[in-house]
Amino acid sequence: MIVRRSVILLLAVMESVTLAAELTPSPSAAMLSRDIAIFDRQGGKQTGSPGNLATINWVTKRLKRQGYAVTDPPFDQPTYRVERTAITFNNRTVEAFPLFPPQFTGGSGIIGSLVRWDGKIVPTDAAGKIALLLLPDQRHSSVKLSFKGVDLAAATRAGFAGIVAVTRGPTGDLIALNADGESTLPQIPILLAAGRDGAVLQDAAAHGSRAKLVIKGRRLQPGRARNVVARLVRGPRWIVISTPLSGWFHATAERGPGVTIFLAMAERIAKANPCDSIALVATSGHESGYGGMAAAIDAGLVPKPEETRLWVHLGAGLAAYDARGADAEPARYMLATAAAIDATRAAFAGVAGYDKPYAVDSHSALGETEVVIARGYPRVVGGLSAHLYHHSRNDRANRTSGALILPVAQGFDRLIFSAMDQTSCR
């Protein structure tokens, strides 16, 4: 009789743990909106900046409150403080931002005549002049894509004093570009300019106007590039959830949805008490070859591939508004390795743009998912979108909302809980 009662009691406990996910409150639009506002208030998110470090501190405190063991390990990546940038010509100054890593000019800047350059054939009299380069009209994101086919080495050999690259995109904003973390840029100042200023810059170049480029700032002391790594150890298998914390300017619709879903899932999983152990990785260094993600994996701060049941990456622009500011940005991509594609399709059924995941491998993946898959993780899923204000100063809290994020969060919730062993290890 005693044995029978013990069995019945054990079954009841196991059932209650198995159902814990259903009893744990799901993310709400109000909670997600609150966190978007907090994320936006941290300021600029460039790696090593005060806003990036404040965001790391906020995320660390939240995860510790949920019972995770949290560290914020530094990794080897140069960080910079840009104090002032400007392109001045004909008594006019236009918005500018350096291509990273920045080549600082000091406050006095460099001066030369503007001349149009097609990115390939360099004028014979280029020495001492400033090249005006019109980048393709597209949604810019990285130097690797935006400068494809541009012969920067030839520009250096010809003696250009500097380059102004106009980032033509859907909104006319200046668009900052991620470094690819591999190539070495020429040792000449390169400033990015807004698409809306392209016409006036072209006119100035047509008349050979003199221009001054200023990139004032400094390289920061080592140790400011930091990740957040959190663990909740339960069973032998792991679920890994990752998202970048860093980005250009406020990056609210680019990074904010991923960060808010990351925090919501961390809280929900901690309360649900599944058997699987949980690893959370919030990275910096996104702007330079996804340096933080590579550093976290290569330093052994995350579970090994053979220990990992599922790796979910919450990438850029998961829930941003379209041009009208009414509906979701339609250019959405959900990427999954072959082993995870069916579960991903089922989890995101009815979530427009994410309900038809793309099967990818290390050669076809994008962003941090490429880094993760290349290191041997078999079941990887990641979502992303390059929304209208991606990498611009106008990417603020009004470009997204909790209501817009909620269905995406629910899709990730379904995916993660469907993969997990929800019985008790205790």
N, C-alpha and C positions, 0 to 999 in steps of 0.2 A: 504493500500500500504506500509506504514511504517513497519507494523507488518510483512508483507510478506518479505520485504527486510531484516529485522532483522533475520528471520528464515533462509533465504538463506545464509546470512553472517555467522550465527552460524553453519550451516551445512558445509560450506566451511572451517571454522576454525577446526571443529571436524575432517573433512576428512584430513586436512593438518597434524593434530597431529597424527591421526591414521597411516598415511603414513610416519611419522617421522623416524621410524626404517629403512624404505627403503632408505631414503634420507641421513641417517647418515653413514659415511664411515665405512665399515667393517674392522676388523683387517687385516693387511698385513704381509707378511713374513718378510719384512724389519723391520717393527716396532717390531715384536716379536724377531727378531735376536738382535736388538739394546738392548732390555730389558734383554735378556739372558746375553749379555756381561756385562751389568751394574750389574746384580745380581751376576755374577761370581766374579766381582771385589770387592765385599763387603768382601770376605774372608770366613773363617769358620763360619758356621751358628749355632753352638751349643747354646742353650738357655742361654742368659745372656752374651754371648761373645761379643767382640767389633764388629765382623761381623754381628751378629744377631741384635745388637742395631743399627748399620748403616743401615741394611736392613729395620728395622722398621721406621727409620727416612726417608728413601727414599720413602717407600710406603705411609707414612703419608703425605708427601709433595705432592706427585702425586694426592692423593685423595682430598686433600684440594683444589688443583687447579681446580678440576672438580666440586667444589661446595658442597662437602660432609662435614657434621659436623663430625669431627674426634677426637677420644680420643685414648690414649695408656695406658689403665689401667693395673697396676701390678696385679699379682696373686701369691698365696702362693705356691711356688715351690723352693726347694733348687737349687742353681746354683754353678758351680765349675769352677775353672781355673786349667787345667792340664798343668804343665810347662815342665815336662820331664818324659818319660817312656822308659824303656829298659829291655830287657832280655839278660843277658850276661852269656856265658858259654864257656869253652875251648878257652879263648881269642877271643871270637867272640860275637858280639852284633847284635841281630835281632830286627826288627820292632815290636813295641808293642803298645797297647792302652788298657786302663782299662775298665773293665765291670762296668757300673754305677749302683748305686752311688759308686764312687771310694773310696777305702780304702788306704789312703796315707801312704807311707813307709818312707817319708823323703828322703833326698839325698843319705843316706848311704844304703838304701834298705834292703832287707832280703836275707839271704843266706841259701841254703839247697841243698841236693842231689836230682836230678831229678829222678822221678819214674813214670812209666806208670800207669794210672788209667782208668778203664773202665766206671767210673761214677756211679758205683753201689757198688761193693765189694771193701772195703778199705783194703789195706795191714795192717797186724798186727804191722808192724814197721813203720807206716806212720808218727809218731810224728817228727816234725822238718823238714820234707822233703817237696819238691815242686812237686805237682802232675802235670803230663802231660796228658791232656785230649784231645782226637781227636773228635771234633764235627762232626756230619753227613756231608756228601758231598752234599751240597744243596745251594740254594740261601738264605743266612741268612738275617734275619731282626730284630728279637727280642729274648730276653733271654727266653721268655715264650715258643717259638717254638724251638729254638736251644738247650736249656738245658732241653727239655722235657725228663723225665725219669732219669735225673742226680740227685743223692742224695747229694746235697750240705750240708745238715745238717749232714750227716754221715761223710763227709770230715772234717767238723769242729770238731765233737766229737773225731775223730781219731787224731786230732792235726796237720794236714797238715799246714805248715807255709805259703803256698801260692799255687795258681793254675795257670797253663798256659793252656789256651784253644785255640786250633788251629781251626780257621774258614776256613774250606775247602769249596771253592766255585768255580764258573766257570772260574774265571780269575787268581786265585792264590793270589789275594790281601787280605790284612787284612780287615775284615768286622766288623764295629762297630755294637753293638746290642742295640736296644731300651730296656729300663727297662719297666716292665709291670705296674708300678705305684701302685702295690698292695702288692706283695710278699716282704719279708724282706730277703736280701741276707746275707750270713754269714759274720762275721766281720773278714775276712781274705782277703788279696790282691788277686785279680783275674785279670790277664792280658790276653788279646786276642792277638793271633799271626797269621801271614799270612799263608795261605795254602801252599805257595811255600817254607816256612821254616819248614814244617811238618817233612820231611824226616831227616833233620839234627838234629832236636829236638828229634826225636825218637831214633836216633843213640846215642845221648848224654844220654838219659834216659836208654838205654840198657846197657850202660857202667857205670851208676851211677854217671855221671859227676855232679860236683858242679855248681850251677847256682845262679845268683843274679837277683832279681826282684826289679825294681825301679818304684815307682809312686810318683812323686813329684808334689805338687800343694797345693791348698787351697780352702776351701769353701768361696764363695763370700758373701758380705753383702746382706740382703734381699732387694727385690724391683727391681732386674735386670730381672726377668721373666715378660715379658710384651706382651700383645696382641695389635692388632690394631682393633678398632671397628668404623665403619663409617656408617652414615645414611643420606638418602635423603628422606625427608618426603613429600609425595604427597597425596596418597589416603589411605583408611582404611586397605587395604590388602598389604601384603609384599612378596617380593622376597628376599631370603637370598642367598648370595654367599660366600663361605668360602674356605680358603686354608691355609695350614701351611707355616710359614716362617722359622722355625728352622729345623735343621738336623745335621748330623755328617759331619764334614769337609766342603768342599765347597758346596756339595749337588746340583750341578748345573742341572744335568738332572733329579734328583729326585724331587727337589722343583721348579726349574726354570720354566718349562712349566706351572705348575699350577699358579705360581705368575704372569707370563706374560699374561696368559689368564685372570686372575683375574683383572689385571690393564686395559687390553683392554676392557673387558666387562664393567667395572666401567665407563670408558670414554664414551663408546658407549651408555650405558643406560642413563647416565646423559644428553647427547645431544639429545637422542630420545624423552625424555619427556613423558614417559608413565604415566598412572594414578597410577599404583602401587607404593608404597614406596619401597625403596631399603635399605637393611642392608648388609654391607660387614664385614666379620670377618676374619682377618688374624692372625693366632695363633702362639704362641711359645709353648714350652713344649711338642712338639710332641714326643721327645725321651723318655719321662717318662709318659707312660700311657695316652697320649693325654691330658695332664693336662690343657693346655690353652683352649681347646675346652670345656671341662667340666666346667672350671671356668667361661667362658664367658656366657654359658647358665644358670648355676646355680646362677650367680649374677644378672640375669635379664637384661643383656646387649643386648639381641637379642629379636625379637618379640616372642610372645607366639605361641604355635603350632596352635591354632585355628585362629590366625591372618595371618598365613603364607601360601601363595598360593603354593610356591615351595621352597625347599632348595637344592641348587646345591653345591656339595663339589668337589673341584679340588685337587685330591690326588696325590700320589707319581708317578713319572716316566711316566706321561701322554704321553710323546712323546720322547722316547729315541731310539738311534740306536741299531741295532742288532749286532751280533758278527763281521760281515763284515764291519760295519760302513756305510752301504749303504741304508738299509731299516729300517723300524720301528721294534722295539722289538715286537715279536709276542705274548708274554705272557701278554695280556692286559685284563682288567676286567672292565666292566661297571655294576655297581650295582644300582638297583632301587627298591623302595617299590612297592607293587602291584598297588597302585593308580597312579604310574608314569611310569610304564613299557611300555605301548603302546606309549606314547609320546616320551619316550627315544629311543625306537626302530626306530621310524619314523625320529627323529632328527639326528641319527647317521647312517642312511642308507648309505652304501657305504664307511664308515670309518672302515677299517679292524680291527677286534678285539673288537671294541666297538659297532658294529652293532647288536650284539646278547646279550643284557643286561641280567644279572642274577636277578631274583626276590629274594629279601632278606628281612629279618626282623631283629629285634634287636639281635637275636641269631645267625644269619648266616652272618651278615654284617661284613665288615673289616674296620680297622682303625677308623678314626673320624666318619664315617657314622654310626658305631655301637653306638657311644655316642649320636649322634643326634636322631637316631630312637628310642633308649631306653628312650629318654625324651619326646616321644609322638608326634614327627613331622610326619605327615601322608604321605607327598609327598617329598621324599628324593632321590636324584640321586648323585652318586659319581663314579669317574673313578680312576683307579690306575694300576700300573704295578711295579714289582720288576725287574728292568733292570739289565744288566750284572754287572755294576759298582755301584750298589745300596749300599750305606753306606761305600764306599771305598774312599781313598784319590784321586783316579784317576777319580772320578766323576766330570769332569770339562766341560767347554763350548763346547768342541769338541764332547761330547757325545749326543748332540742334536742340533737343528737348527730351525730357524724361519720357513723354508719350511716344516720341519717335524711336527712342532706344528700347522701350519695353518689349516689343515683339522679337527684337533681335536677342535681347537678354533671355527671353523665354526659350528661344531656339537653342541657345548654348546650354541653358539649364537642362533641357530635354536630352541633348546630346551627352552631356557629362554624366547625368544620373543614369542614363541607359547603359553607359559603359562600365559603371562602377559596381563593385561587389557591395551590396547594401546590407549584407548580414553582419553580425557582430563578430569582431575578433577577440572580444574581451570575455 
